[in-house]
Amino acid sequence: MKTAFVTGATGFLGRHLVEQLLAKGCSVTCFHRETSDVSALRALGVTLAAGRLTDTEAVAKAIPQACDAVFHVAANTNTWSKRNAEQTKDNVDGTRAVVVAAVTQGAKRFVHTSTWGTWGHGNPVVDESSPQLAQHAWINYERTKWLAEQEVKTGLAQGLEAVIVNPPHIMGRYDTTSWARLIKLAHQGKLPGVPPGTGMFAHASDVAAAHIAAAEKGRAGELYLLPGAEGSFEDVVRIVCELSGREMKTKVMPAFAIKLLARVKAIGSAITGKEPDLTPESAEIVCSHMTTRSTKAKDELGLQVRPLRESVKDSYDWLKAQGLLDKPV
């Protein structure tokens, strides 16, 4: 692979991907918003191209002709229903634009970053053959990511060599807004309660490597569930407390209490207009129990799964090194 085009490169997964592509000697073009902080990417020596993700012409102009691989990592992961329209535009219309641009420019491969959330919450244990239920999901993020997958499949019908990867929860360096919030609250002893959910946690570096493997040897038209280390949110909080030398005093909250709190906060946000720190959608996610039973990514892409503690520690250590652990959440 000599040339690559990446959307979402300013995000923490995208940054891992860009670093690995550069390490392989690849020439990388990163597409970003005009307002994005690209200082870290500029320091890496990539080619930068600014524009709106939904602007097909701008995206096509930025993609190198006959690019070896287009990696569509960008996504709106918001869980506040007030921003659903914006999220739908970003995730669905944005994916459509990137797919069309990739076809126009004759991209040789296309890797789309989806989520295990496209299987919804009706199947606690899933593999690629399980029915994807997010088409009718009330959580807009999951529904729009399912719809985005359909846009990729439209590109497949037009001859685009596309592969879809579906990671679980992702942890690792450069995360300041995702699981970093839980880590900071646990470190500061300010977590009001531990979510009762369980899931699988993958390291961002491993997920990025799986993206590259998908471009190099993934089968066009296939979905690859990327497994991770199984664990509970209680496990994550316990690891953080061990790393910070703090006794774990916070208890696991029952699901009904977290969901009720989320409803109360939603009512408050409707009055104030401010985004709540806990929404009904995010409450549903952190109270759910989901795992994957698939070796497809391991067998075909060589995906490695590292222990949960290693992923949490990597994120914790990076936040500490950046002086962010004790910053207000």
C-alpha positions as CSV (number, residue, x, y, z in Angstrom):
1,M,0.0,0.0,0.0
2,K,1.5,3.3,-1.2
3,T,-1.3,5.8,-0.8
4,A,-4.1,6.1,1.7
5,F,-6.9,8.5,2.4
6,V,-8.3,8.8,5.9
7,T,-11.4,10.6,7.3
8,G,-11.6,11.1,11.1
9,A,-7.9,11.3,11.4
10,T,-8.2,13.9,14.2
11,G,-10.0,11.3,16.4
12,F,-8.1,9.0,18.6
13,L,-8.6,5.9,16.5
14,G,-7.8,7.8,13.4
15,R,-4.6,9.0,14.8
16,H,-3.5,5.4,15.6
17,L,-4.3,4.4,12.1
18,V,-2.4,7.3,10.5
19,E,0.7,6.5,12.6
20,Q,0.6,2.9,11.6
21,L,0.2,3.7,7.9
22,L,3.1,6.1,8.0
23,A,5.2,3.5,9.7
24,K,4.5,1.2,6.8
25,G,5.9,3.9,4.4
26,C,2.5,4.9,3.1
27,S,1.7,8.4,1.8
28,V,-1.3,9.6,3.8
29,T,-3.9,12.3,3.0
30,C,-6.2,13.3,5.9
31,F,-9.5,14.9,5.4
32,H,-10.7,17.2,8.2
33,R,-13.1,20.0,9.1
34,E,-11.9,23.5,8.7
35,T,-12.2,24.0,12.4
36,S,-10.4,20.9,13.5
37,D,-7.1,21.0,15.5
38,V,-4.7,19.3,13.1
39,S,-1.5,20.2,14.9
40,A,-0.7,16.6,15.8
41,L,-1.3,15.4,12.2
42,R,0.7,18.2,10.8
43,A,3.6,17.2,13.0
44,L,3.4,13.7,11.5
45,G,4.0,15.0,8.0
46,V,0.7,14.0,6.3
47,T,-1.1,15.8,3.5
48,L,-4.0,17.8,4.9
49,A,-7.3,18.5,3.1
50,A,-10.1,20.5,4.6
51,G,-13.8,20.4,3.8
52,R,-17.3,19.2,4.7
53,L,-17.6,15.4,4.9
54,T,-21.0,15.7,3.1
55,D,-19.4,17.6,0.2
56,T,-18.8,14.8,-2.4
57,E,-16.9,17.1,-4.7
58,A,-14.5,18.3,-1.9
59,V,-13.9,14.8,-0.7
60,A,-13.3,13.5,-4.3
61,K,-10.9,16.4,-4.9
62,A,-8.9,15.3,-1.8
63,I,-8.7,11.6,-2.6
64,P,-5.6,10.8,-4.7
65,Q,-6.5,9.2,-8.1
66,A,-6.5,5.4,-7.9
67,C,-5.7,5.6,-4.1
68,D,-4.7,2.2,-2.7
69,A,-7.1,2.5,0.3
70,V,-9.7,4.9,1.6
71,F,-10.3,4.5,5.3
72,H,-13.6,6.1,6.4
73,V,-13.2,6.4,10.1
74,A,-15.1,9.7,10.8
75,A,-18.3,9.4,12.7
76,N,-20.6,11.4,14.9
77,T,-20.9,9.4,18.1
78,N,-23.1,11.8,20.0
79,T,-25.9,10.2,22.2
80,W,-28.0,13.4,22.8
81,S,-31.3,13.1,20.8
82,K,-31.4,16.9,20.2
83,R,-28.4,16.4,17.8
84,N,-29.9,13.4,16.0
85,A,-30.5,15.3,12.7
86,E,-26.9,16.5,12.7
87,Q,-25.7,13.0,13.5
88,T,-27.8,11.5,10.7
89,K,-26.3,13.9,8.2
90,D,-22.8,13.2,9.4
91,N,-23.0,9.4,9.5
92,V,-25.3,8.6,6.6
93,D,-24.9,11.5,4.2
94,G,-21.2,11.7,5.0
95,T,-20.7,8.1,4.3
96,R,-22.6,8.3,1.0
97,A,-20.4,11.2,0.0
98,V,-17.2,9.4,0.8
99,V,-18.4,6.2,-1.0
100,V,-19.3,8.2,-4.1
101,A,-16.0,10.1,-4.1
102,A,-14.0,6.8,-3.7
103,V,-15.8,5.3,-6.6
104,T,-15.3,8.5,-8.7
105,Q,-11.5,8.5,-7.9
106,G,-11.1,4.8,-8.6
107,A,-10.0,3.8,-5.1
108,K,-8.7,0.3,-5.0
109,R,-10.0,-0.6,-1.5
110,F,-12.4,1.0,0.9
111,V,-12.5,0.3,4.6
112,H,-15.5,1.5,6.6
113,T,-15.4,1.9,10.4
114,S,-18.7,0.8,11.7
115,T,-19.6,-0.5,15.2
116,W,-20.8,-3.7,16.9
117,G,-23.8,-1.5,17.8
118,T,-25.3,-2.2,14.4
119,W,-26.4,-5.6,15.9
120,G,-28.4,-3.7,18.5
121,H,-29.1,-4.9,22.0
122,G,-31.5,-7.8,21.2
123,N,-28.7,-10.3,20.9
124,P,-26.4,-10.5,24.0
125,V,-24.0,-12.8,22.1
126,V,-23.3,-12.0,18.4
127,D,-21.3,-13.1,15.4
128,E,-21.4,-11.9,11.8
129,S,-24.3,-14.3,11.1
130,S,-26.5,-12.8,13.8
131,P,-29.3,-10.5,12.6
132,Q,-28.4,-6.8,12.7
133,L,-31.2,-5.2,14.7
134,A,-30.1,-1.5,14.6
135,Q,-32.2,-0.7,11.6
136,H,-35.0,-0.1,14.0
137,A,-32.9,1.0,17.0
138,W,-34.1,4.0,19.1
139,I,-30.5,4.9,19.7
140,N,-29.8,7.2,16.7
141,Y,-26.0,6.5,16.7
142,E,-26.6,2.7,16.2
143,R,-29.4,3.2,13.6
144,T,-27.3,5.7,11.6
145,K,-24.3,3.5,11.6
146,W,-26.5,0.6,10.2
147,L,-27.7,3.0,7.5
148,A,-24.1,4.0,6.8
149,E,-23.3,0.3,6.2
150,Q,-26.1,0.3,3.6
151,E,-24.4,3.2,1.8
152,V,-21.2,1.1,1.7
153,K,-23.1,-1.8,0.2
154,T,-24.4,0.5,-2.5
155,G,-20.8,1.3,-3.3
156,L,-20.1,-2.5,-3.5
157,A,-22.8,-2.8,-6.1
158,Q,-20.9,-0.2,-8.1
159,G,-17.7,-2.1,-8.0
160,L,-16.1,-0.6,-4.9
161,E,-13.9,-3.1,-3.1
162,A,-15.2,-2.3,0.3
163,V,-14.8,-4.0,3.7
164,I,-16.7,-3.1,6.9
165,V,-15.1,-3.5,10.4
166,N,-17.2,-3.4,13.5
167,P,-15.2,-2.7,16.7
168,P,-16.5,-2.9,20.2
169,H,-15.6,-0.3,22.9
170,I,-12.2,1.2,22.1
171,M,-9.6,2.4,24.6
172,G,-6.1,3.7,24.2
173,R,-3.8,6.7,23.8
174,Y,-5.2,10.0,22.5
175,D,-8.7,9.5,23.9
176,T,-9.9,12.6,25.7
177,T,-13.6,12.4,25.4
178,S,-14.7,8.7,25.2
179,W,-13.8,6.3,27.9
180,A,-11.3,8.9,29.2
181,R,-14.2,10.6,31.0
182,L,-15.0,7.4,33.0
183,I,-11.2,7.0,33.7
184,K,-10.9,10.6,35.0
185,L,-13.9,10.4,37.2
186,A,-12.7,7.1,38.7
187,H,-9.2,8.5,39.2
188,Q,-10.6,11.6,40.9
189,G,-13.0,9.6,43.1
190,K,-16.0,11.5,41.7
191,L,-17.8,8.7,39.9
192,P,-21.3,8.7,41.4
193,G,-21.9,5.1,40.6
194,V,-20.4,2.3,38.5
195,P,-22.5,1.3,35.5
196,P,-23.7,-2.3,35.7
197,G,-23.0,-3.2,32.0
198,T,-20.5,-5.5,30.5
199,G,-18.9,-5.6,27.1
200,M,-15.7,-6.1,25.1
201,F,-12.9,-3.6,25.1
202,A,-10.4,-3.4,22.2
203,H,-7.1,-1.4,22.2
204,A,-7.1,1.4,19.6
205,S,-3.8,0.2,18.2
206,D,-5.2,-3.2,17.6
207,V,-8.3,-1.8,15.9
208,A,-6.1,0.4,13.7
209,A,-4.0,-2.7,12.7
210,A,-7.2,-4.6,11.9
211,H,-8.2,-1.7,9.5
212,I,-4.9,-2.0,7.6
213,A,-5.3,-5.8,7.5
214,A,-8.8,-5.4,6.2
215,A,-7.5,-3.2,3.4
216,E,-4.7,-5.6,2.5
217,K,-6.5,-9.0,2.8
218,G,-10.1,-8.5,4.0
219,R,-12.7,-10.0,1.7
220,A,-14.7,-7.4,-0.2
221,G,-18.3,-7.2,1.0
222,E,-17.5,-8.8,4.3
223,L,-18.2,-7.5,7.8
224,Y,-15.6,-8.2,10.5
225,L,-16.6,-8.0,14.1
226,L,-13.5,-7.0,16.0
227,P,-13.5,-8.7,19.5
228,G,-11.8,-7.4,22.5
229,A,-11.1,-8.3,26.1
230,E,-14.4,-9.2,28.0
231,G,-15.0,-7.2,31.1
232,S,-17.5,-5.1,33.1
233,F,-17.4,-1.4,33.8
234,E,-16.7,-2.4,37.4
235,D,-13.5,-4.1,36.1
236,V,-12.5,-0.9,34.3
237,V,-13.1,1.2,37.4
238,R,-11.3,-1.2,39.7
239,I,-8.2,-1.2,37.4
240,V,-8.2,2.7,37.4
241,C,-8.4,2.7,41.2
242,E,-5.5,0.3,41.4
243,L,-3.4,2.4,39.0
244,S,-4.2,5.6,41.0
245,G,-3.6,4.0,44.4
246,R,-7.2,4.8,45.4
247,E,-9.5,2.5,47.3
248,M,-12.5,1.6,45.2
249,K,-15.5,2.8,47.2
250,T,-17.9,3.5,44.4
251,K,-20.6,0.8,44.1
252,V,-22.3,-0.7,41.1
253,M,-25.6,1.1,40.5
254,P,-28.7,-0.9,39.4
255,A,-29.7,-0.4,35.8
256,F,-33.1,1.1,36.7
257,A,-31.4,3.8,38.8
258,I,-29.1,4.9,36.0
259,K,-31.8,4.9,33.5
260,L,-34.1,6.9,35.8
261,L,-31.3,9.4,36.4
262,A,-30.8,9.7,32.7
263,R,-34.5,10.5,32.2
264,V,-34.4,13.2,34.9
265,K,-31.3,14.7,33.3
266,A,-33.0,14.6,29.9
267,I,-35.9,16.7,31.3
268,G,-33.5,19.1,32.8
269,S,-31.6,19.5,29.5
270,A,-34.9,20.2,27.7
271,I,-35.4,23.2,30.0
272,T,-31.8,24.5,30.0
273,G,-30.8,23.5,26.4
274,K,-27.5,22.2,27.7
275,E,-26.3,18.7,26.8
276,P,-26.7,16.4,29.8
277,D,-23.7,14.3,31.0
278,L,-25.9,11.2,30.9
279,T,-28.6,10.6,28.3
280,P,-31.2,7.8,28.0
281,E,-29.2,6.5,25.1
282,S,-25.8,6.5,26.9
283,A,-27.5,4.9,29.9
284,E,-28.8,2.1,27.8
285,I,-25.4,1.5,26.4
286,V,-23.6,1.3,29.8
287,C,-26.3,-0.9,31.2
288,S,-26.2,-3.4,28.4
289,H,-24.5,-6.8,28.3
290,M,-23.1,-7.7,24.9
291,T,-20.2,-9.9,23.7
292,T,-19.0,-11.4,20.4
293,R,-18.3,-15.0,19.6
294,S,-16.4,-14.8,16.3
295,T,-12.9,-15.7,15.3
296,K,-13.3,-14.3,11.8
297,A,-11.2,-11.2,12.4
298,K,-8.5,-13.2,14.2
299,D,-8.4,-15.9,11.5
300,E,-8.5,-13.6,8.4
301,L,-7.1,-10.3,9.6
302,G,-4.7,-11.6,12.3
303,L,-6.4,-9.4,15.0
304,Q,-4.7,-9.6,18.4
305,V,-6.6,-9.1,21.6
306,R,-4.7,-7.7,24.6
307,P,-5.8,-7.9,28.2
308,L,-8.3,-5.3,29.5
309,R,-5.8,-4.0,32.1
310,E,-3.3,-3.2,29.3
311,S,-5.8,-1.1,27.4
312,V,-7.0,0.8,30.5
313,K,-3.4,1.4,31.6
314,D,-2.4,2.7,28.2
315,S,-5.2,5.2,28.3
316,Y,-4.6,6.1,31.9
317,D,-0.8,6.6,31.4
318,W,-1.3,8.8,28.4
319,L,-3.9,11.0,30.2
320,K,-1.4,11.2,33.1
321,A,1.5,12.2,30.9
322,Q,-0.6,14.9,29.3
323,G,-1.6,16.3,32.6
324,L,-5.3,15.6,32.0
325,L,-6.1,13.1,34.7
326,D,-6.9,15.8,37.3
327,K,-8.6,18.2,34.9
328,P,-12.3,18.9,35.5
329,V,-14.5,16.5,33.7
